[in-house]
Amino acid sequence: MKRSAVVLWVLVFSINASSLKAQFYYYNDRYYDSPLAFEIGGSAGLMNSLTDLGGKKGIGKSFIKDLNWKNAKPSFSVYALAMYKYAVGIRLEGTFGSVQAADSSLRSVATSTFGRYERNLSFKSKITDVQLALEIHPLFFREYDEDEAPYFSPYLVAGVGYFSFDPQAEINGQVYSLQPLRTEGQGFAEYRDRTPYKLSQVNFPVGIGIRYEVNSFLNARVEVVHRILQTDYLDDVSKDYVDPALFNNYLPANQAAIAQQLFDRQGELNGSHTTQVGSQRGNPKNNDAYFTVQVKLGITLGRLRR
């Protein structure tokens, strides 16, 4: 009976030992590694936006053709990553920053901007962004022998996110949130196709990066991630000018007075200017977007010493 018990314990220990070896493999001559690695880290860099406001000379252009790098602001993030065999990972990340743009930046090229400089609008907004994304490393879709894996790994990022924003503008030294002012008649009976936009929405991050393995526990990345938005109101500008008298019908008197000043600021540059109701204010054909360019540092967890 005792001999049977000893044999049973030997079998159990052998099975457990085999299982342990199956779960870990040699990372190098000093550490074991697991097929599923975990990483935590942070990022720092720049955030910028692509909206109706500001831009470059000429008529407003799509995507990066109208990008003004002077509007870039600092951003940072924290993340947690689960990576399978260094090839495919799931990343949860929170990013914090701000975006801004102003038509006044076009002053030096005003004669070429087809009225964009004279529009004289501006905005700024803080951004809080949470995303769940896949990180895909094509070079690691094949197996490598010990110490043969590349230190540099280009990768793709794609996923879904949720972000908050609050476009604001300043007048007479006071900053006002623009969404409650309904500057384009959102929610007015006269503009039934315009509903108030939400300040928290879904986005779709897509990007590219390159990872460098600094040492056994530290990874560095350089990454560009573009956020595809479902709104054209990141800057509170999208369609055409509304009748300013309508603000008095839908807003409290103090808000109506501010809205009438901020929805159309062309008179600040030309006191004799008269804006026609229905004339172009923005371009609703292209949604707004924002992106980050960041350097990331991450620490690998769970690696075991041999």
C-alpha positions as CSV (number, residue, x, y, z in Angstrom):
1,M,0.0,0.0,0.0
2,K,2.8,2.4,0.9
3,R,4.7,1.5,-2.3
4,S,1.5,2.2,-4.3
5,A,1.2,5.6,-2.7
6,V,4.9,6.4,-3.5
7,V,4.4,5.4,-7.1
8,L,1.2,7.6,-7.3
9,W,3.1,10.7,-5.9
10,V,5.9,10.1,-8.4
11,L,3.4,10.0,-11.3
12,V,1.7,13.2,-10.0
13,F,5.0,15.0,-9.7
14,S,6.1,13.9,-13.1
15,I,2.9,15.1,-14.7
16,N,3.2,18.5,-13.0
17,A,6.8,18.9,-14.0
18,S,6.0,18.1,-17.6
19,S,3.1,20.6,-17.5
20,L,5.4,23.2,-16.1
21,K,8.0,22.7,-18.8
22,A,5.2,22.9,-21.5
23,Q,4.2,26.3,-20.2
24,F,7.7,27.9,-20.3
25,Y,10.5,27.9,-22.7
26,Y,14.0,29.3,-22.8
27,Y,14.1,33.1,-23.4
28,N,17.9,33.2,-23.2
29,D,20.6,31.6,-21.1
30,R,19.3,33.3,-18.0
31,Y,15.5,33.4,-18.2
32,Y,12.5,31.2,-18.9
33,D,9.7,32.8,-20.9
34,S,6.0,32.0,-21.3
35,P,4.0,32.0,-24.6
36,L,1.7,34.6,-23.0
37,A,3.6,37.6,-21.8
38,F,2.3,40.6,-19.9
39,E,3.5,44.2,-20.1
40,I,2.6,47.4,-18.4
41,G,3.9,50.9,-19.4
42,G,3.4,54.5,-20.3
43,S,3.8,56.9,-23.2
44,A,4.5,60.5,-23.9
45,G,4.3,62.5,-27.1
46,L,2.1,64.8,-29.1
47,M,-1.6,65.0,-30.0
48,N,-3.0,66.9,-33.0
49,S,-6.3,67.1,-34.8
50,L,-7.7,67.3,-38.3
51,T,-10.8,69.6,-38.2
52,D,-12.6,72.3,-40.3
53,L,-10.6,75.1,-38.5
54,G,-7.1,76.4,-39.3
55,G,-5.0,74.3,-41.6
56,K,-2.8,75.4,-44.4
57,K,-3.0,77.8,-47.4
58,G,-5.5,77.2,-50.2
59,I,-8.9,75.6,-50.0
60,G,-9.5,73.2,-47.1
61,K,-8.0,69.8,-47.9
62,S,-8.7,66.3,-46.5
63,F,-6.6,64.2,-44.1
64,I,-3.0,65.3,-43.5
65,K,-2.8,67.6,-46.5
66,D,-4.3,70.4,-44.3
67,L,-2.4,69.4,-41.1
68,N,-0.8,72.3,-39.1
69,W,1.9,70.9,-36.7
70,K,1.9,74.2,-34.8
71,N,-1.3,73.0,-33.1
72,A,0.3,69.8,-31.6
73,K,0.0,69.6,-27.8
74,P,1.6,67.2,-25.3
75,S,-0.1,63.9,-24.6
76,F,0.6,60.9,-22.3
77,S,-0.9,57.5,-21.7
78,V,-0.7,54.3,-19.6
79,Y,-1.4,50.8,-20.9
80,A,-1.5,47.1,-20.0
81,L,-0.7,44.5,-22.7
82,A,-1.1,40.7,-23.0
83,M,1.0,39.4,-25.9
84,Y,1.0,35.8,-27.3
85,K,4.4,34.7,-28.5
86,Y,5.3,38.3,-29.3
87,A,3.0,38.1,-32.4
88,V,-0.5,39.2,-31.4
89,G,-1.4,41.2,-28.3
90,I,-4.5,42.8,-26.7
91,R,-3.9,46.2,-25.3
92,L,-6.0,48.4,-22.9
93,E,-4.8,52.0,-22.9
94,G,-5.9,55.3,-21.5
95,T,-4.6,58.5,-23.3
96,F,-4.9,62.1,-22.2
97,G,-4.2,65.2,-24.1
98,S,-5.7,68.2,-25.8
99,V,-6.4,69.5,-29.3
100,Q,-6.8,73.0,-30.8
101,A,-7.1,75.0,-34.0
102,A,-7.8,78.6,-35.1
103,D,-8.5,80.3,-38.4
104,S,-6.2,83.1,-37.2
105,S,-3.2,80.8,-38.0
106,L,-3.9,81.4,-41.7
107,R,-3.3,85.1,-41.5
108,S,-0.1,85.0,-43.5
109,V,-1.8,83.2,-46.3
110,A,-5.2,84.8,-45.9
111,T,-5.6,85.7,-49.6
112,S,-5.5,82.0,-50.6
113,T,-7.9,80.5,-48.1
114,F,-11.2,81.3,-49.7
115,G,-12.7,82.9,-46.6
116,R,-11.4,80.5,-44.0
117,Y,-9.2,83.1,-42.4
118,E,-12.0,85.6,-42.4
119,R,-14.3,83.0,-40.7
120,N,-12.2,83.7,-37.6
121,L,-13.3,80.7,-35.5
122,S,-11.2,78.8,-33.0
123,F,-11.5,76.0,-30.5
124,K,-9.6,74.0,-27.9
125,S,-10.6,70.8,-26.1
126,K,-9.2,68.4,-23.6
127,I,-9.3,64.7,-24.7
128,T,-9.6,61.6,-22.6
129,D,-9.4,58.4,-24.6
130,V,-9.7,54.7,-23.6
131,Q,-9.1,52.1,-26.2
132,L,-9.0,48.3,-26.5
133,A,-6.8,47.3,-29.5
134,L,-5.0,44.5,-31.2
135,E,-1.2,44.9,-31.6
136,I,0.0,42.7,-34.5
137,H,3.7,41.9,-35.2
138,P,4.1,40.2,-38.6
139,L,7.7,39.3,-38.1
140,F,6.8,37.0,-35.2
141,F,4.3,34.9,-37.1
142,R,7.2,32.4,-37.5
143,E,9.2,30.6,-34.8
144,Y,12.7,31.7,-34.0
145,D,15.5,29.7,-32.3
146,E,17.0,31.0,-29.1
147,D,18.6,34.4,-29.5
148,E,17.6,34.6,-33.2
149,A,14.4,36.7,-32.8
150,P,14.8,40.3,-34.1
151,Y,15.2,43.1,-31.6
152,F,13.1,45.5,-33.8
153,S,9.5,44.6,-34.7
154,P,7.2,46.8,-36.8
155,Y,3.6,46.3,-35.9
156,L,0.0,47.4,-36.6
157,V,-2.6,48.6,-34.2
158,A,-6.4,48.5,-34.6
159,G,-9.3,48.5,-32.2
160,V,-12.2,50.4,-30.7
161,G,-12.1,53.3,-28.3
162,Y,-14.3,55.7,-26.3
163,F,-13.3,59.3,-25.9
164,S,-14.6,62.5,-24.3
165,F,-14.1,66.1,-25.5
166,D,-15.5,69.5,-24.9
167,P,-14.9,72.2,-27.6
168,Q,-14.4,75.6,-26.1
169,A,-13.7,79.1,-27.3
170,E,-12.6,82.4,-25.7
171,I,-14.1,85.8,-26.0
172,N,-13.3,88.9,-23.8
173,G,-10.9,86.8,-21.7
174,Q,-13.7,84.3,-20.8
175,V,-13.7,80.7,-22.0
176,Y,-17.1,79.1,-22.9
177,S,-18.1,75.5,-23.7
178,L,-19.6,75.6,-27.2
179,Q,-21.8,72.5,-27.2
180,P,-24.5,73.9,-24.9
181,L,-24.7,77.1,-27.1
182,R,-25.9,75.0,-30.1
183,T,-24.0,77.3,-32.5
184,E,-25.3,75.5,-35.6
185,G,-28.9,75.3,-34.4
186,Q,-28.7,71.7,-33.0
187,G,-32.1,70.8,-31.5
188,F,-33.9,73.8,-33.1
189,A,-37.2,73.0,-34.8
190,E,-36.0,75.0,-37.8
191,Y,-33.1,72.5,-38.2
192,R,-34.6,69.1,-37.6
193,D,-31.6,67.3,-39.2
194,R,-29.3,68.7,-36.5
195,T,-29.3,67.0,-33.2
196,P,-27.1,68.0,-30.2
197,Y,-23.8,66.1,-30.5
198,K,-22.6,63.9,-27.6
199,L,-19.4,64.8,-25.7
200,S,-18.5,61.2,-25.2
201,Q,-18.4,58.9,-28.3
202,V,-17.0,55.8,-29.8
203,N,-13.9,56.0,-32.0
204,F,-11.8,53.6,-34.0
205,P,-8.0,53.8,-33.5
206,V,-5.7,52.5,-36.3
207,G,-1.9,52.9,-36.4
208,I,1.6,51.7,-36.9
209,G,4.6,51.4,-34.7
210,I,8.0,49.7,-34.1
211,R,9.0,47.9,-31.0
212,Y,12.6,47.6,-29.8
213,E,13.6,45.1,-27.1
214,V,16.0,47.1,-24.9
215,N,16.7,44.2,-22.5
216,S,15.0,41.2,-21.0
217,F,12.4,43.3,-19.2
218,L,12.2,46.6,-21.0
219,N,10.6,47.4,-24.4
220,A,10.5,50.7,-26.2
221,R,8.1,51.7,-29.0
222,V,7.5,54.6,-31.3
223,E,3.9,54.7,-32.5
224,V,1.5,56.8,-34.5
225,V,-2.2,56.1,-33.9
226,H,-5.0,57.8,-35.8
227,R,-8.6,58.0,-34.3
228,I,-11.4,57.7,-36.8
229,L,-14.4,59.6,-35.4
230,Q,-18.1,59.4,-36.0
231,T,-18.6,63.2,-35.5
232,D,-17.7,66.4,-37.4
233,Y,-18.1,68.4,-34.2
234,L,-14.8,67.9,-32.5
235,D,-14.3,71.7,-33.2
236,D,-18.0,72.6,-33.0
237,V,-18.0,73.4,-36.7
238,S,-19.7,71.4,-39.5
239,K,-22.5,73.0,-41.6
240,D,-23.7,76.5,-42.3
241,Y,-24.7,79.7,-40.4
242,V,-28.1,79.8,-38.7
243,D,-30.3,82.8,-38.1
244,P,-28.9,84.4,-34.9
245,A,-32.4,85.5,-33.8
246,L,-33.3,81.9,-33.1
247,F,-30.9,81.6,-30.2
248,N,-33.3,83.8,-28.2
249,N,-36.0,81.2,-28.8
250,Y,-34.1,78.2,-27.4
251,L,-31.5,79.4,-25.0
252,P,-31.6,81.4,-21.7
253,A,-30.9,85.1,-22.4
254,N,-27.3,85.0,-21.1
255,Q,-26.5,81.9,-23.2
256,A,-28.2,83.4,-26.3
257,A,-26.1,86.5,-26.0
258,I,-22.9,84.5,-25.9
259,A,-24.0,82.2,-28.7
260,Q,-24.7,85.2,-30.9
261,Q,-21.1,86.3,-30.4
262,L,-19.4,83.0,-30.9
263,F,-21.3,81.3,-33.7
264,D,-20.1,84.0,-36.2
265,R,-16.9,86.0,-35.5
266,Q,-16.3,87.5,-38.9
267,G,-17.4,90.9,-37.7
268,E,-14.4,91.0,-35.4
269,L,-12.1,91.3,-38.4
270,N,-14.5,93.4,-40.6
271,G,-17.1,95.5,-38.8
272,S,-19.1,96.0,-41.9
273,H,-19.4,92.3,-42.7
274,T,-22.9,90.8,-42.9
275,T,-23.2,87.0,-42.8
276,Q,-25.9,85.5,-44.9
277,V,-28.0,82.8,-43.2
278,G,-27.2,79.4,-44.8
279,S,-23.8,80.4,-46.0
280,Q,-21.0,77.9,-45.5
281,R,-19.5,77.6,-42.0
282,G,-17.8,74.2,-42.2
283,N,-17.6,71.1,-44.4
284,P,-19.9,68.2,-43.3
285,K,-18.5,65.8,-45.9
286,N,-15.5,64.9,-43.8
287,N,-15.7,63.9,-40.1
288,D,-13.0,65.3,-37.8
289,A,-10.2,63.2,-36.4
290,Y,-7.2,63.3,-34.0
291,F,-4.0,61.3,-33.6
292,T,-1.1,60.8,-31.4
293,V,2.7,60.4,-32.0
294,Q,4.2,58.8,-28.9
295,V,7.2,57.1,-27.4
296,K,6.3,54.1,-25.2
297,L,8.2,52.3,-22.5
298,G,6.9,49.0,-21.2
299,I,8.0,46.5,-18.5
300,T,7.6,42.7,-19.1
301,L,6.1,40.8,-16.2
302,G,6.3,37.1,-15.3
303,R,9.7,36.3,-16.8
304,L,11.4,33.7,-14.6
305,R,15.1,33.3,-13.8
306,R,16.6,29.9,-14.8
